[in-house]
Amino acid sequence: MSIADDLTQLEQLRDRGSLSPDEFQRAKNKLLAASQPRPAEPLFQALNGLRRSTTDRWLGGVCGGLALATGLEAWLWRILFVALMTLGGTGVLLYIVLWVFVPLEHTDTALTTTH
């Protein structure tokens, strides 16, 4: 059912006297508010903005990018990956996956090259 159909039903209920004008207005406002797109959650915004760092990098810039996205220092991310490496090698696998799939951050110097 579309929002137009829902509004039509509300209007019919109001016209038949099943809803008072105040109840109709509250229901209409609630319906319209529910149909508005919600802003992305902060976690999803951080994940969508995740980029590998070009300045704070030892290997692929993954820990530097995670540091920028989360606010946690890069050295703490590096310790976490090393700890995960000792626990069955999951740190290596996770790092490689992030290295492959997370894009490199854009820099102004890469866009303005002089010849």
N, C-alpha and C positions, 0 to 999 in steps of 0.2 A: 504494500500500500504506500502510495506516495504522500508527500506532505500536503499536496493540494487536496487529495482525497480526505485526509485527516481533517484539514481545515473545513472542508465542505460538510463533513459529518458534525463537526462542532457547531457550525452555523445552523444546521438542521436541528440539532438538539436545543440550541438557543431559541430558534424560531418556534419550536413546539412548546417551549416553556420548561423544558427539562433542566436547562441551565439558566441561572440568572446572568445578567450582563457582567457582573463582577466575576462569577465563576468562569464564564466564557473567556473573559480577558485573561485571567490567570492561566487557564488551560492553553489558550493560544500562545501566550508568552512562553510557557513551558515547552510547548511543541516547537516553536521557532528557535528557542535557545538550544534545544536538543539537536536541531538540524544544522547548527553552525559547526564548521570544522574546528576541532580542538587544536590548540597549539601543541607542537611536539613536546614530549616529556623531556626534561633536562638530560636524562641518560641517552635518549635517542638523538638529541641535538649534538651531544658530545661524540657519540659514535659516528654520526653522519659527518662531523667535522674532523674526524680522526685522519691525520696525515703523518707520514714518516718525516722526521726532522732532517733538514739538510745541514743544520749547524751543530746540533747536539747528537752526534752519532759515533758509534764505535764500529758497528758493522753496517746495518741497514737503516738505522735511524728509528727503529721501532720504539725503543724505550724513551727516546727523546720526544717522539710524537705522543706516546702515552702520557708522558709527563705534562706536556702542554694541554692535552685534552682533559686530564683528571686533576691537575694541580699537585699531584704527588711528584716528588723529586725523581729524576731519571735514575739516580743511583739506587733508589729503593726498587724501582722496576727491574733493574739489572740483577739485584740480589734475589728478587722473586723468581726471575727466569732461571738463575743458577740453581736455586733451591728446587725448582721444578725439574731441572735437568737431572738432579740426583735422585729424583723420585720416579724412576722409570722412563726418563727421557721425554716427558711430556713438554718440558720447557723448550726443547729444541724443535719439536714438531709445531708447537704453538707459535714460536718466533718465526719459523720459516713460513707458516701460513700467513701470518700478519705481514711479513716482508713481501710476500708475493701479491697479496690482495689489497693491502692498504696503499693508496697512492702517495707519491712523494709530494711534499708541500711545495707550493709555488713561491718563487722568489722574484722580486722586482729585477734583480740583476740578470736572471735568466731571460726575462722578457725584453730587456734593453741591451742588446749586444751591439757593439760598435765594430766597424770594419776599418 
